[in-house]
Amino acid sequence: MSAAEIDGFADRIRHRGGMISAWIGIPDATLANHLAQEAFDTIVLDMQHGMWDMPSAANAVAQVRLAGKPALARIPVGDFASASRLLDAGASGIIAPMINSAEDAQAFVKTTKYPPLGERSWGPSLALNHTGLSADDYLKNANALTVAIAMVETRAALEAIDGILGVTGIDGIFIGPSDLSIALSNGDQVAPNAAEIDSAMQHAVSRCRAHGKFACAFAADGERAGELLKFGFDLVIAGAETAQLRSGARRAINAARRIASA
């Protein structure tokens, strides 16, 4: 895939949907490259709960792009300074956790979008290398070429969803169903597939449609990811790499034991 096609990700997610992404917390750029060889539409680097630091994440962005795919990154809570640095490194978008209000969303936009939408500081040396754009062309197009995705994962965020979506520069939202289930149950349970969560997620999709913005969500496996696509989500995670790694290992071990004992 060419740089132009990789950097067309923002347009695709805004207008087409139906995307499936990998999710990686293990800070290994080679692992990101391997998963990018599969039929994922994009790769998400999880810097909130994963072990990525900035150098390893920038390297992974390059490896994912080398494999012909766009890379997104979920930053740690409130770490908006990292958001602009990851965009400088060539990430196609940023997912920001715990965006609980329109004010939080505005602070997020401030560091991910250039004027007039925000106040992103200039310094996209790696992004210029990856995109092949001149400085002037990058400046003119960066706000459209990259996406700012606000996570809705608390009761407050769900109540403020219209205000969050109404912030110019927020391109879409990302539902974290586990945290949302903890919040809606007042800390009683982690139940990302509960009926109450399904209802909340479907409501979130409808609000995104009303605002002309896209909806993303985490799913623990491919089956749940398919259900969420049917709900109308535009991008879904089909499970974390750690779960996929262990599941694949279990299948191989079980197959070997079964054949050996036959």
Residue pairs with C-beta under 8 A, 6 or more apart in sequence:
1 68
1 69
3 65
3 130
3 131
3 132
4 132
5 68
6 65
6 68
6 69
6 70
6 92
6 130
7 70
7 92
7 131
7 145
9 41
9 42
9 70
9 92
9 93
9 147
10 92
10 93
10 144
10 145
10 146
10 147
10 171
11 144
12 19
12 41
13 19
13 147
13 171
13 172
13 214
13 234
13 235
14 147
14 171
14 172
14 213
14 214
16 234
17 214
17 232
17 233
17 234
17 235
18 229
18 234
19 41
19 42
19 234
19 235
19 236
20 39
20 40
20 41
20 225
20 229
20 235
20 236
20 237
20 238
21 40
21 41
21 42
21 43
21 44
21 72
21 235
21 236
21 237
21 238
22 35
22 36
22 38
22 40
22 42
22 43
22 44
22 237
22 238
22 241
23 44
23 46
23 218
23 237
23 239
23 240
23 241
24 31
24 32
24 35
24 43
24 44
24 45
24 46
24 50
24 60
24 240
24 241
25 46
25 49
25 50
25 51
25 52
25 240
25 241
25 242
26 50
26 51
26 241
26 242
27 50
27 51
27 52
27 53
27 56
27 57
27 60
28 56
28 60
29 56
29 59
29 60
29 62
29 63
30 63
31 241
32 43
32 45
32 60
32 63
32 64
32 71
33 60
33 63
33 64
33 66
33 67
35 43
35 241
36 43
36 63
36 64
36 67
36 68
36 69
37 67
40 69
40 238
41 69
41 70
41 235
42 69
42 70
42 71
42 72
42 92
42 235
43 60
43 64
43 69
43 70
43 71
43 72
44 71
44 72
44 73
44 74
44 95
44 237
45 52
45 57
45 60
45 61
45 71
45 72
45 73
45 74
46 52
46 73
46 74
46 240
47 57
47 73
47 74
47 75
47 76
47 79
47 82
48 74
48 75
48 76
48 77
48 97
52 60
52 73
54 82
54 85
54 86
54 89
57 73
57 86
57 89
58 85
58 86
58 89
58 90
58 126
60 71
61 71
61 73
61 86
61 89
61 90
61 91
61 126
61 130
62 89
62 90
62 126
62 130
64 70
64 71
65 71
65 90
65 130
70 92
70 93
71 90
71 91
71 92
72 91
72 92
72 93
72 94
72 95
72 147
72 149
73 82
73 86
73 91
73 93
73 94
73 95
74 94
74 95
74 96
74 97
74 151
75 82
75 83
75 86
75 94
75 95
75 96
75 97
76 82
76 97
77 97
77 98
78 98
80 96
80 107
80 108
80 110
80 111
80 112
81 111
83 94
83 96
83 108
83 111
83 112
83 148
84 111
84 112
84 120
84 121
86 94
87 94
87 112
87 120
87 124
87 127
87 142
87 146
88 123
88 124
88 125
88 126
88 127
89 126
89 127
90 126
90 127
90 129
90 130
90 131
91 146
92 145
92 146
92 147
93 146
93 147
93 148
93 149
93 171
94 108
94 112
94 146
94 147
94 148
94 149
95 149
95 151
95 174
95 216
96 108
96 148
96 149
96 150
96 151
97 151
97 153
97 176
98 104
98 151
98 153
98 154
98 157
99 105
99 108
99 150
99 151
99 152
99 157
99 164
100 154
100 156
100 157
100 160
101 156
101 157
101 160
101 163
101 164
102 160
102 163
102 164
102 166
102 167
104 150
104 164
105 150
105 163
105 164
105 167
105 170
106 167
108 148
108 150
108 170
109 117
109 118
109 148
109 167
109 168
109 169
109 170
110 118
110 119
110 120
111 118
111 119
111 120
111 121
112 118
112 120
112 146
112 148
112 169
113 120
113 142
113 143
113 148
113 169
114 120
114 122
114 139
114 142
114 143
117 143
117 168
117 169
118 169
120 142
122 139
124 138
124 142
127 138
127 142
128 134
128 135
128 138
131 138
131 145
133 141
138 145
143 169
147 171
147 172
148 169
148 170
148 171
149 170
149 171
149 172
149 173
149 174
149 216
150 164
150 170
150 172
150 173
150 174
151 157
151 173
151 174
151 175
151 176
152 158
152 161
152 164
152 173
152 174
152 175
152 176
152 180
152 204
153 175
153 176
153 177
153 179
153 180
153 183
154 179
154 180
154 183
155 183
155 184
157 164
158 180
158 184
158 200
158 203
158 204
161 173
161 203
161 204
161 207
162 207
162 210
162 211
164 170
164 173
165 173
165 207
165 208
165 210
165 211
165 213
166 211
170 213
171 213
171 214
172 208
172 213
172 214
172 215
172 216
172 234
173 204
173 208
173 213
173 214
173 215
173 216
174 215
174 216
174 217
174 218
175 200
175 201
175 204
175 215
175 216
175 217
175 218
175 233
176 217
176 218
177 192
177 193
177 197
177 201
177 217
177 218
177 219
178 190
178 192
178 218
180 192
180 197
180 200
181 189
181 190
181 191
181 192
181 194
181 196
181 197
182 188
182 189
182 190
184 196
184 197
184 200
185 191
191 197
192 218
192 220
193 220
193 224
198 231
201 217
201 228
201 231
201 233
202 231
202 232
204 215
205 215
205 231
205 232
205 233
208 214
208 215
209 232
214 234
214 235
215 232
215 233
215 234
215 235
216 233
216 234
216 235
216 236
216 237
217 228
217 233
217 235
217 236
217 237
218 236
218 237
219 225
219 227
219 228
219 236
219 237
219 238
219 239
220 239
220 240
220 243
221 238
221 239
221 243
222 238
222 239
225 236
225 237
225 238
225 239
228 236
229 236
